Amino acid sequence: MAVWPANLPSRFQADSFVEQPPELSIRTPMEYGNAKVRRRTTAGPTKITGVMWVTGAQRQMLLEFFY
């Protein structure tokens, strides 16, 4: 498992953090009546976005960690 580099900030800026839960169900429209809703999977990826201020050297380190 990858380990987060110690020289990078460990948190996003507090006011920029957004977490979006995964879409686990699929909705199928019916010709008559309500839409059919069923579970697609039991788990899915959670989308997390945020702002992190880094220097040029830290940016390079972040890209190397990511790739």
N, CA, C and O atoms as CSV, one atom per row, in Angstrom:
chain,resi,resn,atom,element,x,y,z
A,1,MET,N,N,0.841,-1.164,0.000
A,1,MET,CA,C,0.000,0.000,0.000
A,1,MET,C,C,0.894,1.238,0.000
A,1,MET,O,O,1.897,1.284,0.712
A,2,ALA,N,N,0.533,2.226,-0.788
A,2,ALA,CA,C,1.300,3.466,-0.873
A,2,ALA,C,C,1.189,4.271,0.427
A,2,ALA,O,O,0.148,4.276,1.084
A,3,VAL,N,N,2.285,4.951,0.782
A,3,VAL,CA,C,2.323,5.780,1.984
A,3,VAL,C,C,2.414,7.242,1.552
A,3,VAL,O,O,3.252,7.602,0.725
A,4,TRP,N,N,1.544,8.082,2.119
A,4,TRP,CA,C,1.514,9.501,1.784
A,4,TRP,C,C,2.856,10.135,2.160
A,4,TRP,O,O,3.328,9.949,3.281
A,5,PRO,N,N,3.483,10.887,1.231
A,5,PRO,CA,C,4.775,11.518,1.520
A,5,PRO,C,C,4.675,12.503,2.692
A,5,PRO,O,O,3.746,13.307,2.765
A,6,ALA,N,N,5.634,12.428,3.593
A,6,ALA,CA,C,5.628,13.266,4.793
A,6,ALA,C,C,5.813,14.746,4.472
A,6,ALA,O,O,5.393,15.594,5.259
A,7,ASN,N,N,6.429,15.081,3.335
A,7,ASN,CA,C,6.683,16.481,2.974
A,7,ASN,C,C,5.480,17.174,2.342
A,7,ASN,O,O,5.544,18.368,2.052
A,8,LEU,N,N,4.383,16.445,2.123
A,8,LEU,CA,C,3.180,17.043,1.549
A,8,LEU,C,C,2.178,17.375,2.644
A,8,LEU,O,O,2.149,16.706,3.677
A,9,PRO,N,N,1.350,18.408,2.429
A,9,PRO,CA,C,0.296,18.706,3.412
A,9,PRO,C,C,-0.602,17.483,3.579
A,9,PRO,O,O,-0.873,16.770,2.613
A,10,SER,N,N,-1.056,17.247,4.787
A,10,SER,CA,C,-1.871,16.057,5.045
A,10,SER,C,C,-3.369,16.311,4.956
A,10,SER,O,O,-4.166,15.385,5.103
A,11,ARG,N,N,-3.760,17.571,4.713
A,11,ARG,CA,C,-5.192,17.910,4.659
A,11,ARG,C,C,-5.475,18.923,3.565
A,11,ARG,O,O,-4.598,19.682,3.151
A,12,PHE,N,N,-6.736,18.918,3.101
A,12,PHE,CA,C,-7.213,19.958,2.190
A,12,PHE,C,C,-7.502,21.224,2.986
A,12,PHE,O,O,-7.613,21.180,4.212
A,13,GLN,N,N,-7.623,22.349,2.293
A,13,GLN,CA,C,-8.099,23.567,2.938
A,13,GLN,C,C,-9.520,23.292,3.426
A,13,GLN,O,O,-10.331,22.729,2.691
A,14,ALA,N,N,-9.820,23.682,4.647
A,14,ALA,CA,C,-11.085,23.312,5.300
A,14,ALA,C,C,-12.324,23.707,4.498
A,14,ALA,O,O,-13.276,22.930,4.420
A,15,ASP,N,N,-12.328,24.885,3.909
A,15,ASP,CA,C,-13.532,25.357,3.213
A,15,ASP,C,C,-13.669,24.795,1.803
A,15,ASP,O,O,-14.667,25.063,1.135
A,16,SER,N,N,-12.682,24.013,1.329
A,16,SER,CA,C,-12.734,23.508,-0.049
A,16,SER,C,C,-13.080,22.024,-0.115
A,16,SER,O,O,-13.285,21.504,-1.212
A,17,PHE,N,N,-13.152,21.331,1.005
A,17,PHE,CA,C,-13.381,19.889,1.021
A,17,PHE,C,C,-14.815,19.554,0.639
A,17,PHE,O,O,-15.761,20.088,1.219
A,18,VAL,N,N,-14.977,18.653,-0.357
A,18,VAL,CA,C,-16.304,18.179,-0.777
A,18,VAL,C,C,-16.222,16.669,-0.966
A,18,VAL,O,O,-15.338,16.169,-1.661
A,19,GLU,N,N,-17.140,15.954,-0.348
A,19,GLU,CA,C,-17.207,14.501,-0.482
A,19,GLU,C,C,-18.547,14.128,-1.088
A,19,GLU,O,O,-19.596,14.511,-0.570
A,20,GLN,N,N,-18.515,13.376,-2.192
A,20,GLN,CA,C,-19.739,12.982,-2.892
A,20,GLN,C,C,-19.897,11.464,-2.777
A,20,GLN,O,O,-19.035,10.722,-3.248
A,21,PRO,N,N,-20.972,10.998,-2.167
A,21,PRO,CA,C,-21.160,9.554,-2.009
A,21,PRO,C,C,-21.350,8.859,-3.363
A,21,PRO,O,O,-21.770,9.494,-4.330
A,22,PRO,N,N,-21.044,7.572,-3.432
A,22,PRO,CA,C,-21.181,6.853,-4.703
A,22,PRO,C,C,-22.636,6.635,-5.085
A,22,PRO,O,O,-23.513,6.574,-4.223
A,23,GLU,N,N,-22.883,6.519,-6.375
A,23,GLU,CA,C,-24.217,6.222,-6.900
A,23,GLU,C,C,-24.324,4.703,-6.998
A,23,GLU,O,O,-23.724,4.102,-7.889
A,24,LEU,N,N,-25.076,4.076,-6.098
A,24,LEU,CA,C,-25.124,2.619,-6.024
A,24,LEU,C,C,-26.362,2.008,-6.658
A,24,LEU,O,O,-26.448,0.786,-6.782
A,25,SER,N,N,-27.316,2.823,-7.057
A,25,SER,CA,C,-28.546,2.278,-7.635
A,25,SER,C,C,-28.696,2.723,-9.080
A,25,SER,O,O,-28.099,3.706,-9.519
A,26,ILE,N,N,-29.505,1.976,-9.797
A,26,ILE,CA,C,-29.797,2.301,-11.188
A,26,ILE,C,C,-31.310,2.440,-11.318
A,26,ILE,O,O,-32.064,1.623,-10.788
A,27,ARG,N,N,-31.743,3.467,-12.017
A,27,ARG,CA,C,-33.161,3.773,-12.162
A,27,ARG,C,C,-33.562,3.546,-13.618
A,27,ARG,O,O,-32.955,4.103,-14.533
A,28,THR,N,N,-34.589,2.724,-13.824
A,28,THR,CA,C,-35.073,2.412,-15.167
A,28,THR,C,C,-36.503,2.930,-15.298
A,28,THR,O,O,-37.388,2.497,-14.561
A,29,PRO,N,N,-36.733,3.852,-16.231
A,29,PRO,CA,C,-38.100,4.356,-16.411
A,29,PRO,C,C,-39.002,3.257,-16.989
A,29,PRO,O,O,-38.581,2.483,-17.849
A,30,MET,N,N,-40.224,3.204,-16.512
A,30,MET,CA,C,-41.212,2.231,-16.981
A,30,MET,C,C,-42.216,2.939,-17.883
A,30,MET,O,O,-42.415,4.150,-17.781
A,31,GLU,N,N,-42.835,2.181,-18.753
A,31,GLU,CA,C,-43.835,2.755,-19.640
A,31,GLU,C,C,-45.039,3.241,-18.834
A,31,GLU,O,O,-45.638,4.268,-19.152
A,32,TYR,N,N,-45.383,2.490,-17.789
A,32,TYR,CA,C,-46.488,2.863,-16.912
A,32,TYR,C,C,-46.015,2.770,-15.471
A,32,TYR,O,O,-45.259,1.862,-15.123
A,33,GLY,N,N,-46.449,3.697,-14.633
A,33,GLY,CA,C,-46.132,3.641,-13.215
A,33,GLY,C,C,-44.769,4.220,-12.862
A,33,GLY,O,O,-44.118,4.877,-13.674
A,34,ASN,N,N,-44.363,3.958,-11.639
A,34,ASN,CA,C,-43.105,4.501,-11.135
A,34,ASN,C,C,-41.904,3.818,-11.770
A,34,ASN,O,O,-42.007,2.711,-12.298
A,35,ALA,N,N,-40.775,4.492,-11.710
A,35,ALA,CA,C,-39.535,3.937,-12.241
A,35,ALA,C,C,-39.092,2.748,-11.402
A,35,ALA,O,O,-39.342,2.697,-10.198
A,36,LYS,N,N,-38.438,1.799,-12.044
A,36,LYS,CA,C,-37.888,0.641,-11.342
A,36,LYS,C,C,-36.503,1.034,-10.825
A,36,LYS,O,O,-35.661,1.507,-11.589
A,37,VAL,N,N,-36.274,0.838,-9.535
A,37,VAL,CA,C,-34.990,1.169,-8.924
A,37,VAL,C,C,-34.405,-0.104,-8.344
A,37,VAL,O,O,-35.065,-0.820,-7.592
A,38,ARG,N,N,-33.153,-0.378,-8.704
A,38,ARG,CA,C,-32.489,-1.554,-8.154
A,38,ARG,C,C,-31.052,-1.207,-7.811
A,38,ARG,O,O,-30.473,-0.264,-8.350
A,39,ARG,N,N,-30.507,-1.969,-6.928
A,39,ARG,CA,C,-29.135,-1.755,-6.493
A,39,ARG,C,C,-28.172,-2.257,-7.571
A,39,ARG,O,O,-28.284,-3.397,-8.022
A,40,ARG,N,N,-27.235,-1.418,-7.978
A,40,ARG,CA,C,-26.247,-1.783,-8.985
A,40,ARG,C,C,-25.104,-2.578,-8.357
A,40,ARG,O,O,-24.625,-3.559,-8.927
A,41,THR,N,N,-24.681,-2.142,-7.182
A,41,THR,CA,C,-23.566,-2.768,-6.487
A,41,THR,C,C,-23.682,-2.468,-4.994
A,41,THR,O,O,-24.495,-1.637,-4.590
A,42,THR,N,N,-22.890,-3.127,-4.191
A,42,THR,CA,C,-22.938,-2.882,-2.748
A,42,THR,C,C,-21.930,-1.836,-2.295
A,42,THR,O,O,-22.043,-1.313,-1.187
A,43,ALA,N,N,-20.949,-1.523,-3.131
A,43,ALA,CA,C,-19.944,-0.516,-2.782
A,43,ALA,C,C,-19.480,0.174,-4.051
A,43,ALA,O,O,-19.556,-0.396,-5.140
A,44,GLY,N,N,-19.004,1.394,-3.909
A,44,GLY,CA,C,-18.532,2.137,-5.066
A,44,GLY,C,C,-17.544,3.202,-4.633
A,44,GLY,O,O,-17.366,3.436,-3.437
A,45,PRO,N,N,-16.902,3.847,-5.591
A,45,PRO,CA,C,-15.923,4.883,-5.249
A,45,PRO,C,C,-16.593,6.162,-4.748
A,45,PRO,O,O,-17.632,6.573,-5.265
A,46,THR,N,N,-15.997,6.775,-3.751
A,46,THR,CA,C,-16.452,8.053,-3.229
A,46,THR,C,C,-15.583,9.143,-3.833
A,46,THR,O,O,-14.357,9.076,-3.743
A,47,LYS,N,N,-16.197,10.142,-4.444
A,47,LYS,CA,C,-15.455,11.238,-5.067
A,47,LYS,C,C,-15.159,12.304,-4.013
A,47,LYS,O,O,-16.064,12.814,-3.353
A,48,ILE,N,N,-13.873,12.628,-3.868
A,48,ILE,CA,C,-13.438,13.639,-2.911
A,48,ILE,C,C,-12.660,14.705,-3.663
A,48,ILE,O,O,-11.738,14.390,-4.416
A,49,THR,N,N,-13.028,15.970,-3.464
A,49,THR,CA,C,-12.304,17.077,-4.073
A,49,THR,C,C,-11.949,18.104,-3.013
A,49,THR,O,O,-12.599,18.194,-1.971
A,50,GLY,N,N,-10.909,18.874,-3.295
A,50,GLY,CA,C,-10.492,19.899,-2.352
A,50,GLY,C,C,-9.267,20.641,-2.865
A,50,GLY,O,O,-8.672,20.260,-3.873
A,51,VAL,N,N,-8.904,21.688,-2.172
A,51,VAL,CA,C,-7.752,22.516,-2.526
A,51,VAL,C,C,-6.631,22.246,-1.537
A,51,VAL,O,O,-6.848,22.174,-0.328
A,52,MET,N,N,-5.427,22.099,-2.078
A,52,MET,CA,C,-4.243,21.889,-1.257
A,52,MET,C,C,-3.146,22.803,-1.805
A,52,MET,O,O,-2.762,22.675,-2.968
A,53,TRP,N,N,-2.642,23.713,-0.992
A,53,TRP,CA,C,-1.603,24.636,-1.423
A,53,TRP,C,C,-0.250,23.954,-1.304
A,53,TRP,O,O,0.120,23.481,-0.229
A,54,VAL,N,N,0.497,23.902,-2.422
A,54,VAL,CA,C,1.809,23.260,-2.428
A,54,VAL,C,C,2.806,24.121,-3.196
A,54,VAL,O,O,2.421,24.949,-4.022
A,55,THR,N,N,4.083,23.915,-2.917
A,55,THR,CA,C,5.148,24.583,-3.663
A,55,THR,C,C,5.393,23.800,-4.950
A,55,THR,O,O,4.804,22.739,-5.158
A,56,GLY,N,N,6.262,24.322,-5.809
A,56,GLY,CA,C,6.597,23.628,-7.054
A,56,GLY,C,C,7.209,22.263,-6.792
A,56,GLY,O,O,6.882,21.290,-7.472
A,57,ALA,N,N,8.107,22.186,-5.794
A,57,ALA,CA,C,8.742,20.909,-5.456
A,57,ALA,C,C,7.718,19.927,-4.891
A,57,ALA,O,O,7.767,18.735,-5.194
A,58,GLN,N,N,6.794,20.423,-4.072
A,58,GLN,CA,C,5.757,19.558,-3.512
A,58,GLN,C,C,4.808,19.073,-4.603
A,58,GLN,O,O,4.316,17.946,-4.548
A,59,ARG,N,N,4.554,19.925,-5.592
A,59,ARG,CA,C,3.698,19.524,-6.710
A,59,ARG,C,C,4.324,18.356,-7.459
A,59,ARG,O,O,3.642,17.389,-7.798
A,60,GLN,N,N,5.620,18.449,-7.715
A,60,GLN,CA,C,6.323,17.372,-8.400
A,60,GLN,C,C,6.265,16.080,-7.579
A,60,GLN,O,O,6.064,14.996,-8.127
A,61,MET,N,N,6.441,16.205,-6.274
A,61,MET,CA,C,6.369,15.050,-5.385
A,61,MET,C,C,4.972,14.434,-5.413
A,61,MET,O,O,4.831,13.211,-5.415
A,62,LEU,N,N,3.943,15.277,-5.435
A,62,LEU,CA,C,2.562,14.796,-5.496
A,62,LEU,C,C,2.294,14.040,-6.801
A,62,LEU,O,O,1.648,12.993,-6.792
A,63,LEU,N,N,2.791,14.571,-7.916
A,63,LEU,CA,C,2.600,13.902,-9.206
A,63,LEU,C,C,3.333,12.566,-9.241
A,63,LEU,O,O,2.799,11.586,-9.761
A,64,GLU,N,N,4.542,12.512,-8.698
A,64,GLU,CA,C,5.277,11.241,-8.649
A,64,GLU,C,C,4.541,10.231,-7.778
A,64,GLU,O,O,4.474,9.050,-8.120
A,65,PHE,N,N,3.992,10.681,-6.663
A,65,PHE,CA,C,3.222,9.795,-5.791
A,65,PHE,C,C,1.981,9.275,-6.519
A,65,PHE,O,O,1.649,8.093,-6.429
A,66,PHE,N,N,1.311,10.158,-7.231
A,66,PHE,CA,C,0.071,9.789,-7.921
A,66,PHE,C,C,0.339,8.762,-9.017
A,66,PHE,O,O,-0.360,7.753,-9.114
A,67,TYR,N,N,1.361,9.024,-9.849
A,67,TYR,CA,C,1.647,8.114,-10.958
A,67,TYR,C,C,2.384,6.886,-10.492
A,67,TYR,O,O,2.703,6.013,-11.300
